[in-house]
Amino acid sequence: MSFSDMPVDVGPVYEGERIRAKQMYVELGGPKMEKHFELVRVKPAKEIKDGEVIIHGPDLKDMEQGSTHPIGILVEVSGPELEEDLEAVFERRIHEFCNFVNGIMHLNQRYTNWMRISTSAFNKGFNSFQMLGTILIRLFKAELPIIEKAQVTLYTEAKDIEKPHEFAMSIYDKRDERARTIHDEDVDMFYGCVLCQSFAPTHACCITPDRTSLCGSINWFDARAAAKVDPKGPLFEIPPGECLNLEAGEYAGINEMIKKRSLGEIERIYLFSGMEFPHTSCGCFEAIDFYIPEVNGHGIVDRNYSDVAINGLPFSAMANQTGGGKQLPGFNGISIQYIVSPKYQQYDGGIETIVWMNKGVKDRVEEFLPKDLLPKIATEEDVPDINNLKKWLEEVDHPIVKTWAEALGEEEEEEWEAEGAMVPMGTVGMTIPGVGGAGGFKIILKNCKIHAESIIIKKIDPRAKRKK
């Protein structure tokens, strides 16, 4: 396989390349565009013209510098060994293969795909989507030899993308519906995916029937098919091994895998918790589950939401904290499909801990949520800011309200007779010296944000006893 006829270099060395707004020639898809998609379909050989690239809409050279356009990428492939279960796996490779091109940044997947093409690449002669389509075809056939024929169709005009987008969404829904038919206890093998490790070196996705990949693109059926076809590829089997904690979703096999794949950085994962040993996050997750300490509940925001979430932060700010392969309690990258899983964050309290969602997410999952809970989950249309959330939850009698009384009872039990605020033990730290600079104590706050009008630290008489 050669790309000597291309004006820019192509190879995995360019994965992870970032193209900032000032460096881009054009932007395709992303949060500024209402409709965009990428889809792979397995077709009979007679329906494919091998190597053909079709463009509906303006070509790259016809676009104004600095402009933003829709993008739809349809890759059609054929081969005697291909099956429908492989479509989503092949689809995820669009992300990888686009990032092989020096001068292209590709993020996300499905209907959230986002691309930027650099001015430098355009000035070198990369000025047509014919080139991008040709590169994708060559890479698909070279990296996945079971593909014998491939053709690519690109949509870059709003009116042309309408019907293809609608069709793509129907395919995504069909895949998700099938994924909901089985659960973890029905299988004896889990799967892992490292397609995002170029962006998040310590991240590996754990895919089980009840926990779809964070990007939402690969469910358990897809992963099984991919691992079968290419056992040494980016999707691989994970024997679950001993179940160490059923409620949390902790398995010896998954712990062993993540320790190896993260080079020892991550040692434990709770599949069904966002607060303790949460699953690592890459950067292509569909949504973020975030803890709201003011009400002891959780919020969910997806990347299509352009305003600030109930906690005062936009998706982009939370994504910067959540992604990159970090294990950050209180901020968890998730797929939309995971929200409707019966094991959704069950170790933290499950679906009843959700107190806020942006309306776009709520509309997508409402048919799968408990009917009595649905009207009690706030959106941006119900509650304008965090200051009004607690009152609203009380008014609708959200189940989370009961946990406030329980938490208050625990706090009262922990009070000491000595006056002054107790500083909770945690796991950047600061040392407060004792009199004369000697002794003292250390407070360690790990991945923690504190909002308080004042903090008073007083020495407690060691003879003081807790209230009975």
Secondary structure by P-SEA (a helix, b strand, c coil): ccccccccccccccccccccccccccccccccccccccbbbbbcccccccbbbbbcccccccccccbbbbbbbbbbbccccccccaaaaaaaaaaaaaaccccccccccccbbbbbbbaaaaaaccccaaaaaaaaaaaaaaaccccccbbbbbbcccccaaaaaaaaaaaaaaaaaaaaccccccccccccccccccccccbbbbbccccccccccccaaaaaaaaaacccccbbbbcccccccccccccaaaaaaaaaaaccccccccccccccccccccccccbbbbbbccccbbbbbcccccccccccccaaaaaaacccccccccbbbbccccccccccccccccccccccccaaaaaacccccccccccccccccccccccaaaaaaaaacccaaaaaaaaaaaaaaaccccbbbbbbbcccbbbbbcccccbbbbbbbccccccccbbbbbbccccccccc
